[in-house]
Amino acid sequence: MPLIAMTREMGSLGKDVAAAVAERVNKQVVHHEIIDHLASKMRLRKSHVIRFLEGKSGIWERMTTNKTSLSIYTADETFSLAENDQVAVIRGWGAAHLLRPVPHVISVRVCAPFELRVKRMLERLNTDDRDFVTNEIRLSEEAHGAITRRHFGISWQHSDQYDLVLNTERLTIDECADVVLNLLDDPTFQETPESQRAFRNLALAAHVRAALRQDPRTNTIRISITSEEGVVTLAGLVDPGQEPKDAADVATKVSGVKGVVNQLRLAALGARHIVEG
């Protein structure tokens, strides 16, 4: 069955649309589940990670959050969730963009006009503090925008980044769910041996990258990682003091890796600075 990767604007009812879709296919929708694993791998409090992702972190929290690690571990956890057959919808955390290269993943954006979203949030929070609600929505959007620009080089609100855009000003939750469910039967999004292979290749590369980030021998390494049918290729330059064989050793131990092609080379002193400068 196709997997749905969904993003939504605060107050757009995207959470409700995701829940309705998952309920109809009798499977799970996941969102917050990723946070516990992210916080554990980054050795941070769960609240710290949530505040950073929502754009509410203070100076100290921003300074102590490694954005590269966050990106790597988010990708790793997202693919792990997508590997679970009981999951129908992955909501948020860049899943719609991260999984978009996989043919059997439907990327969905749920949106609504700003004023309508403010009205809904005022009602949901049972408050008349319009300034507070407006600020919360803008913080959420700025944080989401910053993350997708940094990790994917795109604007998350551009409709061409999605297979389906739903405006809940015009469509009810049930109508939105109907549209999504109709795509589940569309031949374009059906799982095929080719789409499954594409997913496995991307997932394994993400798992290897996360393993390298977590191992103290390789946690600062910056290399190219590709996978093809369980064979992982490591390519690029490693800094003096880093050992190419350590990266290969870490990659070999990742579940699903059948072989490692190690094309890493040791950079001459100062070479990376010249290339990246």
N, C-alpha and C positions, 0 to 999 in steps of 0.2 A: 504494500500500500504506500502511496506517496506520503511524504512527511511534510508538515506545514511549519514553516518558520515565519513567525509573525512579529512585527514591531507596531507600536501604537503610540499616539500622542496622549498625554495625560488628559483624562476627561472625555476621551473619544469612545469609551465603552469597549475598547479592544480586549480588555481582560474578560469581559462578559462574552464577547464573540468567541474567544479562544475556548472558554469553558463550554459553550454551547456546542462547538464543533467536536471537542473531545468527548463530551457526553453522548453525542449521537453515534459516534463510532466505537463507543465503549472502551476508550483508551485514555491515557493520561495527558494532561497539559503540565509542562514544567516551566518554572521561572526561578523562584527563590532557591530551589534545590542546589543550584550551582554555587551559591554563596559560601556554604559551609566548606566545600572543598577548596575554593579559591582562598578563603581566609586561612585554612590549615596549611596549604602549600606556601603561602606568602608569609606565614607566621605573624598574622595580624588578627586583631579582633574582628568579628563579623560586622559589628557596627561601623568599624573603620572602613571596611571595603564598601559597605552599602552607602555610606556618606560620600565616599570618593566617587562612586559610580553615579550618584544622584546629583553631583555638583555641589554638595553641601559641606565638603571637607574644609577644615581650617588650614592655615599655613603649615603647621607641623605635620598634619595628616598628608598633605600634598607632597611634602618633602620626603616623607618616609614611605611613600607608595611608589614602587618601581613600576613604571608604566609598561616597560617591555615585558617584565614578568607577568603583569596582569594580562596583557594581550596573549602571551603564549599559553598561560594556564586557562584562560577563558576559552581559547580554541580547543585545547585538550579536553576540557570538561564538556563543551558543547558537542563535540564529536562522540564522546562517551555516552552522553544522553541520547544522541541520535542513533546509536547502535542498539538501544533498547527497543525491542519490538512492541513493547507496551506503551510507548510514547507516541502520541499523534501530533502534538503541537509543542514546539519550543518557542517560548515567548521572551523577546528581549535579548539583551547581551550581545547584539550584533549577529544573532543566528541567521537572520534573513540575508545578510550579506556574506557571512562566512560560508554558508551552505549553498549559496546561489549557483556555484559552478556544477552542482550535482543535479542531473536532469530530472530525477524523481522527487526533488524538493520544490514545493510551491512557496515562493516568497510573497508574503502578504503585508500590506500596510493598512492600518485602520486609522482614519483621521476624521476630523470634524472642524468646522469654523471655530476660531479662537473664542469668540464671545459665547458661543454655545457651550464650549468646554468649561469656561469660567462659571457659567450658570450651573452646569451639572456638578462641578466640584463644590460650589457653595452649598448646594442641596445635599450632596453626599456627606460633607463635613459638618452640616447643620450649623453654618456660620454665616454672618453677613459681612465678614471682613474681606472685602473684595481685594484690597491691596495685598493681603497675605496670600490669597489664592492665586492671584495673578503672578506674584513673585515665585510661588512654588512651581507653577506651570513653566515659567520662563527659565528657571533654574534647571528643571528637568530637560527642557529642550536644548539648552546650551550645553549641558553635560553630554547628552546623547549626540549632539552635533560634533562636539570635540572628540569624542571617542571614535566615531565613524570616520571623521577626517583623518585622525592619527593612524588608526588601524587599517582602514580600507581606502583612504584617499578619495572619498566620495561625500556627497551631501545626502544625508539620510532622508530628507524630505522630497527629493526628486523622484517623481513617479516612475521614471525609466529604470530605477533600480529594483523594481518589483514586478512580479507577474500579475499581481492583482492589487488594486487600491480601492478600499471601501470607505465611503463617506457616510457616517452614521447620522448625519443631518437628514439624509434622504432615505436611508435604509434602516429598518429595525434590526435588532440583534438576530432574530430568527431569519430574516431575509439575508443578512450577511452570511450566516451559517449555511444557508441554502446555496449561495453562490460558491462558497468555498467547497462544499461537499460535491457540487456538480463537477468541479475540476478534478476531484479524486478519480472520476471515471474517464477523464480526458486522456486519450492515447499519448498526448505530449508528455504527460507527467507519470506515466507508468514505469515501474521498475523493470529494468532489462538487465541482462548480463553486463552490458556496457556501462549502464548507470551505476550498478552495484560496484563494478570495478573502479569507476571514478571515485565513488564514495570511499571505498576501502583505501585507495591510494592516498587521498587527502587526509583521511583519519589517521592512518599509520604515520604519515609525515608529521602530523600535529602531535601524536603521542611521543614520537622520538624527540621532537624539539622540546617538549615539556620535560622529558627524562634528562636531556642534556642540561636544561636549565636548573634542574633540581640537584644534580650531582655536583659536589664542590670542585671536582676536577675540571668540569666543563661549563660551569654556570655563567661564564662571561664570553663564551665562544659565540661568534656570529658567522654563520655559514649557510650555504644553500642545502636544503634537504628535500629530496624527492623520493617517491616510492612507486614501484611498479610490481604488482603481484607479489608483494611481500619482500621484495629486494629493495633495500634502501641505499640511495647514493648520497654520500656526503661530499660536498665540493666547496672549495674556497681556500682562503688563507687563514691560518691560526697564528696568533701572536707568539713571539718568543716566550718560552716558559710554559706554553701549552703543548700538549702532546697529541698529535693526530690519532695515535693508537688508543688514547683514552676515550675519544669521541666514538670510535668504532666499537670499543668495548661496551660503552653505555648503550649504544644503539642495538647491539646484538642481543642484549638482555630484555629488550622491550617485547612484550607479548605480541605475536603475529609477525615478527621479523624473521624471515627465512634466510636472509643473507645480507651482507653489507659490502658495498663497493666504496672503498675509502679513497677518494681523490683529493684529500686535504693535503695542503703543502704548508710548510713552515715559512712564514713571512720573514724577509730580511728585516733587521732592526730599522724601524722608521718607515718601512714600505707602506704599511696600512695608513700611516699618517699622510703620506704623499697621495695615496689613492683617494682617501676620504676628505682630504683637506680642501 
